[in-house]
Amino acid sequence: MTALQDISFSYQNFWSAVLKQDAEQLHTFFSDSDSTYINWHCTNEHFTVEEYIRANCEYPGTWDGTIERAEQIGDLIITAVNVYSIDKTASFHVVSFIKLKDDKIIAMDEYWGDDGIPPQWRLEKKIGTNIHRN
């Protein structure tokens, strides 16, 4: 693995712009290429950069989050982020595979999952324990 500092792209700044729903700042992270895309696999959606920014910035609510993990393999950055509404009524975990070229995003595949309690059948079997978070 390559150290995350070896590239100019800042996943911290990217996620800050996502959480602030800052359309102007978000544009700066993406390649101008017409082939740049974003996929949200859990909902089977494929976006252009403009569509992604619109979907992100027009999503209802005010958001915050915590980057829980980031890894880099060559020009691929993988992040795991807990995204939650400021009023704590919604919480998600997202794993993002961010493909870069010349320090700009050319492709991003994301997997968003709603946070919640385990299904009833597992609760009844009393299997598993909580993941302790700070």
PEJO-V302005 format. One record per residue. N is the residue number from 0. RES is the residue in one letter. BURIAL is # if it has 16 or more other C-alpha atoms within 10 Angstrom, else .. D_CENTER is the distance of its C-alpha to the mean C-alpha in Angstrom with 1 decimal. Layout:
BEGIN
N:RES:BURIAL:D_CENTER
N:RES:BURIAL:D_CENTER
END
This chain:
BEGIN
0:M:.:20.6
1:T:.:20.5
2:A:.:19.9
3:L:#:16.7
4:Q:.:19.2
5:D:.:20.9
6:I:.:18.8
7:S:.:18.6
8:F:#:14.9
9:S:.:13.4
10:Y:#:9.8
11:Q:.:10.9
12:N:.:12.2
13:F:#:9.3
14:W:#:7.2
15:S:#:10.6
16:A:#:11.1
17:V:#:8.1
18:L:#:9.5
19:K:#:12.9
20:Q:#:12.6
21:D:.:14.6
22:A:#:15.3
23:E:.:17.8
24:Q:.:15.6
25:L:#:12.7
26:H:#:15.5
27:T:.:16.4
28:F:#:13.5
29:F:#:14.3
30:S:#:17.4
31:D:.:20.2
32:S:.:20.9
33:D:.:21.5
34:S:.:20.0
35:T:#:16.4
36:Y:#:14.1
37:I:#:10.8
38:N:#:11.0
39:W:#:9.7
40:H:.:12.0
41:C:.:12.5
42:T:.:14.1
43:N:.:15.5
44:E:.:14.4
45:H:.:14.8
46:F:#:14.2
47:T:.:15.9
48:V:#:14.4
49:E:.:16.5
50:E:.:15.5
51:Y:#:11.8
52:I:#:12.6
53:R:.:15.1
54:A:.:13.0
55:N:#:10.5
56:C:#:13.5
57:E:.:15.9
58:Y:.:14.0
59:P:.:16.5
60:G:.:16.5
61:T:.:15.7
62:W:#:12.5
63:D:#:11.9
64:G:#:9.9
65:T:.:10.4
66:I:#:9.0
67:E:.:10.9
68:R:.:11.1
69:A:.:10.8
70:E:.:13.2
71:Q:#:14.7
72:I:.:17.0
73:G:.:18.8
74:D:#:16.8
75:L:#:13.7
76:I:#:11.0
77:I:#:9.1
78:T:#:6.8
79:A:#:6.9
80:V:#:6.0
81:N:#:8.4
82:V:#:8.1
83:Y:#:11.7
84:S:#:14.3
85:I:.:16.8
86:D:.:19.6
87:K:.:18.0
88:T:.:18.6
89:A:.:15.2
90:S:#:12.6
91:F:.:9.7
92:H:#:7.9
93:V:#:4.8
94:V:#:5.6
95:S:#:4.8
96:F:#:8.3
97:I:#:9.0
98:K:#:12.8
99:L:#:14.8
100:K:.:18.4
101:D:.:20.3
102:D:.:17.3
103:K:#:15.7
104:I:#:12.9
105:I:#:14.9
106:A:#:12.6
107:M:#:9.1
108:D:#:8.9
109:E:#:6.2
110:Y:.:7.7
111:W:#:7.5
112:G:.:10.5
113:D:.:12.8
114:D:.:14.2
115:G:.:18.0
116:I:.:21.2
117:P:.:22.4
118:P:.:24.5
119:Q:.:28.1
120:W:.:29.6
121:R:.:27.9
122:L:.:28.8
123:E:.:32.4
124:K:.:32.5
125:K:.:31.4
126:I:.:29.3
127:G:.:26.3
128:T:.:25.6
129:N:.:22.9
130:I:.:20.3
131:H:.:21.4
132:R:.:18.8
133:N:.:20.0
END
